[in-house]
């Protein structure tokens, strides 16, 4: 089995912001146990910014992108150095892999990254993945090592994604404020109500929170990968998840898998705008697997260019699809509602080509 394990900043650091040796020792021992049991493991680890803060005398996480990038540059080697020291007694060698979601959207980069992971695992190396925080400002701003872990799970053909955090899983309400909240042991489909209940970031040191975990689990589900959200302090949590014991919340995979490119369109690119379509266009996209044409467009929101990601919205305002724009927002406003034979010469016929379109779950 190939297992991707992601651990967040709040689970790797003390309140002071420094790396928590006890937490890292436990994590490395559990990864070693999974390897001994015959499983391949890829570790996606947050913590570069938190690891860099004490070295620079910073008491609080910076807010501006430039400083965050500088702190990550200091912290990343410190993080890898500590992993190397703690994995050495287990006979494991870590190998650093720095990625951004952008790497998943270009075929050549995607194949190269996959080959790198395959070769590392063939050599017995434990790949340790982090966002390329020193250059990927959007990823720092949105804090998505959770999302990155889900994309890596798709990339390496993982069987399981384990998202380790500082809570025991997904609850019916926030257990910090509602004593009656109970653990949800299994989720078959992540819907809007569940996402709304998840809330925002959990701690000042981290940047994801349960909403980010659920978003990652949704990506995994669309990749055909089982996901487990669990507490990093739970004993034997990694092997427990592998062996399908109840260690947190399980999110079951969907029967249909998205291709890597459509997964990237749906989840790894932020939408630059929205296109409102009529009912006929909605049916053509959802039921007919057709491209979106200008005739079905009833409104354009935001400013986007060709190849930007855009959401597709029906008349009620519900987002039901996402794709890459074939025309810019100004051009689309000019041709919206026109049939193909009414378009100006040189105007692309498809607002979004069906190969660049993903229908989102209901």
C-alpha positions in Angstrom: 0.0 0.0 0.0 1.2 3.5 -0.8 0.3 5.9 2.1 0.6 9.7 2.1 0.8 11.1 5.6 0.4 14.8 6.1 1.1 16.5 9.4 0.3 20.1 10.2 2.2 22.9 11.9 0.1 22.8 15.1 0.9 19.1 15.5 4.7 19.5 15.0 5.4 22.6 17.1 5.0 23.8 20.7 3.0 26.9 21.7 6.2 28.9 21.5 6.5 28.1 17.8 9.5 25.8 18.1 9.6 22.3 16.8 8.2 19.8 19.2 10.8 16.9 19.5 8.4 14.5 21.1 5.8 14.9 18.4 8.5 14.5 15.7 9.9 11.4 17.4 6.4 9.8 17.5 5.8 10.6 13.9 9.1 9.2 12.7 8.5 6.0 14.7 5.1 5.5 13.2 6.3 6.0 9.7 9.1 3.5 10.4 6.5 1.0 11.6 4.5 1.4 8.5 7.6 0.9 6.4 8.5 -2.2 8.4 4.9 -3.5 7.7 5.7 -3.3 4.0 4.0 -0.1 3.1 5.5 2.8 1.0 5.1 6.2 2.8 5.3 9.7 1.5 5.4 12.4 4.2 3.9 15.9 3.5 5.1 18.1 6.4 4.2 21.6 7.3 6.3 23.6 9.7 8.9 25.4 7.7 7.6 28.8 8.7 7.2 27.8 12.3 10.7 26.2 12.4 12.2 29.5 11.0 10.5 31.9 13.4 12.6 31.1 16.5 15.8 31.3 14.5 14.9 34.8 13.5 13.7 35.8 16.9 10.0 36.2 15.8 7.4 35.6 18.4 4.4 35.8 16.1 3.7 34.4 12.6 4.3 37.3 10.1 1.5 38.4 7.9 3.2 39.8 4.8 4.2 37.5 2.0 7.8 38.6 1.7 8.6 37.9 5.3 6.8 34.6 5.2 8.9 33.5 2.3 12.1 34.6 4.1 11.1 32.7 7.2 10.3 29.6 5.2 13.7 29.7 3.6 15.3 29.7 7.0 13.0 27.1 8.5 12.9 24.5 5.7 16.5 23.2 6.1 16.1 23.2 9.9 13.0 21.1 9.5 14.7 18.6 7.2 17.8 18.4 9.4 15.6 17.4 12.4 13.7 14.8 10.3 17.0 13.3 9.1 18.4 13.0 12.7 15.2 11.3 14.0 14.8 8.9 11.0 18.4 7.8 11.1 18.0 5.3 14.0 15.2 3.7 12.0 17.5 3.2 9.0 15.5 5.7 7.0 16.8 8.4 4.7 14.5 11.4 4.0 14.6 13.2 0.6 13.2 16.7 0.2 10.6 17.4 -2.5 9.4 21.0 -2.9 6.2 21.4 -4.9 3.4 23.8 -5.6 -0.1 22.9 -7.0 1.1 24.5 -10.3 3.3 21.5 -10.8 0.3 19.4 -11.3 -1.2 21.3 -14.1 1.5 20.8 -16.8 1.9 17.3 -18.2 5.7 17.4 -18.5 6.1 18.6 -14.9 3.6 16.2 -13.6 5.3 13.2 -15.2 8.7 14.4 -14.0 7.5 14.7 -10.5 5.9 11.3 -10.6 9.1 9.7 -11.8 11.0 11.4 -9.0 8.7 10.0 -6.4 8.9 6.5 -7.9 12.6 6.6 -8.0 12.9 7.9 -4.4 10.7 5.1 -3.2 12.6 2.5 -5.3 15.7 3.6 -3.5 14.1 3.2 -0.1 14.1 7.0 0.5 11.2 8.6 2.5 10.0 11.5 0.3 9.3 14.5 2.6 7.2 17.0 0.7 6.5 20.7 1.4 5.1 23.6 -0.5 7.8 25.6 -2.2 7.0 28.4 0.3 9.9 30.6 -0.7 8.3 31.3 -4.1 4.7 30.1 -3.9 3.0 33.2 -2.4 -0.5 32.0 -3.1 0.1 28.8 -1.3 1.5 30.6 1.7 -1.5 33.0 1.7 -4.0 30.2 1.6 -1.9 27.7 3.6 -2.7 24.5 1.7 -0.3 21.7 2.5 -3.5 19.8 3.0 -4.5 20.4 -0.6 -1.0 19.6 -1.7 -1.0 16.3 0.1 -4.2 15.3 -1.6 -2.7 16.2 -5.0 0.4 14.2 -4.1 -1.8 11.2 -3.2 -3.2 11.4 -6.7 0.3 11.8 -8.3 1.8 8.7 -6.6 -1.3 6.5 -7.0 -1.7 6.3 -3.2 -4.2 4.0 -1.6 -4.6 6.1 1.6 -4.2 9.7 2.6 -3.8 10.3 6.4 -4.3 13.9 7.5 -2.9 14.3 11.0 -4.1 17.3 13.0 -4.7 18.4 16.6 -8.3 17.1 16.8 -9.7 13.6 16.7 -11.5 14.0 13.3 -14.6 15.7 12.1 -17.3 16.4 14.7 -21.0 17.2 14.4 -20.1 20.7 15.9 -17.0 22.4 17.2 -16.0 20.3 20.2 -14.1 23.3 21.7 -17.4 25.2 22.2 -20.1 22.4 22.2 -19.7 19.6 24.7 -22.4 17.5 22.9 -20.4 17.4 19.7 -19.7 13.8 18.6 -17.1 12.3 16.2 -18.3 11.5 12.7 -16.6 8.2 12.0 -17.4 7.9 8.3 -18.2 10.4 5.5 -19.5 9.1 2.2 -19.9 12.5 0.5 -18.6 15.9 1.5 -21.4 18.4 0.9 -21.7 22.2 1.4 -23.3 21.8 4.8 -20.4 19.8 6.1 -17.9 22.2 4.7 -19.7 25.2 6.2 -19.7 23.5 9.6 -15.9 22.9 9.4 -15.1 26.6 10.0 -11.7 28.3 9.6 -8.1 27.9 10.8 -7.7 26.1 14.1 -4.6 27.7 15.7 -2.5 30.8 15.3 0.5 28.6 14.3 -1.3 26.7 11.6 -3.1 28.0 8.5 -5.5 25.2 7.5 -8.0 24.1 10.1 -10.7 21.5 9.5 -12.1 23.2 6.4 -8.8 22.7 4.8 -8.7 19.0 5.9 -12.2 18.4 4.4 -11.2 20.1 1.1 -8.2 17.8 0.9 -10.3 14.8 1.7 -12.6 15.8 -1.1 -9.8 15.9 -3.6 -8.6 12.5 -2.4 -12.1 11.1 -2.8 -12.3 12.4 -6.3 -8.9 10.7 -6.9 -10.2 7.3 -5.7 -8.2 7.6 -2.5 -9.5 6.8 1.0 -8.7 9.6 3.5 -8.5 9.6 7.2 -8.5 12.7 9.4 -7.1 11.9 12.8 -5.3 13.2 15.8 -1.5 13.1 15.5 -1.3 12.2 19.2 -3.4 9.1 18.8 -1.2 6.0 19.5 -0.3 4.0 16.4 -2.5 6.3 14.3 -0.7 5.7 11.0 -0.9 1.9 11.1 -4.4 2.2 12.6 -5.5 4.1 9.5 -3.8 1.6 7.2 -5.5 -1.3 9.0 -8.9 0.5 8.8 -9.2 0.7 12.6 -11.3 3.6 13.9 -8.7 6.3 14.7 -10.6 9.3 13.4 -12.9 10.2 10.5 -12.8 8.2 7.3 -13.8 9.9 4.0 -14.6 7.2 1.5 -13.4 7.5 -2.2 -15.7 8.1 -5.1 -16.1 5.3 -7.6 -15.1 7.6 -10.5 -11.6 9.2 -10.6 -10.7 12.5 -12.2 -7.7 12.8 -14.4 -4.7 14.7 -13.0 -5.4 17.7 -15.2 -9.1 18.0 -14.3 -8.2 17.5 -10.6 -5.9 20.5 -11.0 -8.6 22.6 -12.7 -11.2 21.7 -10.0 -9.1 22.1 -6.9 -5.6 23.5 -7.4 -6.5 26.7 -9.2 -8.3 29.6 -7.6 -11.2 30.9 -9.7 -10.7 34.4 -11.2 -14.3 34.9 -12.0 -17.7 33.4 -12.7 -19.8 32.7 -15.8 -23.6 32.6 -15.4 -25.4 30.3 -17.8 -29.0 29.5 -18.7 -30.8 26.2 -18.0 -30.2 24.9 -21.5 -26.4 25.4 -21.2 -26.4 23.7 -17.8 -28.1 20.6 -19.2 -25.7 20.5 -22.2 -22.7 20.7 -19.8 -23.9 18.3 -17.1 -25.9 15.7 -19.2 -24.4 16.1 -22.6 -20.7 16.5 -21.9 -20.7 19.5 -24.2 -18.5 22.6 -24.3 -19.9 25.9 -23.1 -20.8 28.2 -26.0 -21.5 32.0 -25.9 -25.1 31.4 -26.6 -25.7 29.9 -23.2 -24.0 32.7 -21.3 -26.2 35.1 -19.4 -23.7 37.0 -17.2 -20.0 37.5 -16.5 -18.6 38.2 -13.1 -15.0 39.3 -12.4 -12.1 40.0 -14.6 -10.3 37.0 -16.1 -8.1 36.2 -19.1 -7.8 33.2 -21.4 -6.7 30.1 -19.5 -7.8 31.5 -16.1 -10.0 29.3 -14.0 -13.6 30.3 -13.8 -16.6 29.0 -12.0 -19.8 28.2 -13.9 -23.0 29.2 -12.1 -26.7 28.5 -12.9 -29.5 31.0 -12.7 -30.0 30.4 -9.0 -26.3 31.3 -8.2 -25.2 27.7 -7.6 -21.7 26.8 -8.7 -22.0 23.5 -10.6 -18.8 23.4 -12.7 -15.3 24.9 -13.1 -13.1 25.3 -16.1 -10.4 27.2 -18.0 -11.7 30.2 -19.9 -11.3 30.1 -23.7 -12.0 33.8 -24.0 -11.3 36.8 -21.7 -14.0 38.4 -19.6 -14.2 41.6 -21.8 -14.6 39.5 -24.9 -17.2 37.2 -23.3 -19.3 40.2 -22.2 -19.3 41.4 -25.8 -20.4 38.0 -27.3 -22.6 36.6 -24.4 -25.9 35.3 -25.8 -24.8 35.2 -29.4 -24.9 32.0 -31.5 -21.8 30.7 -33.2 -22.7 32.2 -36.6 -23.0 35.6 -35.0 -19.6 35.8 -33.5 -17.0 38.2 -34.8 -14.3 36.7 -37.0 -11.4 35.3 -35.0 -13.5 34.8 -31.8 -13.1 31.4 -30.3 -16.3 29.4 -30.3 -15.9 27.7 -26.9 -16.1 29.8 -23.8 -14.9 26.7 -22.0 -14.0 23.5 -23.9 -15.3 20.3 -22.5 -11.8 19.0 -22.1 -11.1 22.0 -19.8 -14.3 21.6 -17.8 -15.1 19.8 -14.6 -18.6 19.1 -13.3 -18.6 19.5 -9.6 -20.6 17.3 -7.2 -24.2 18.3 -6.4 
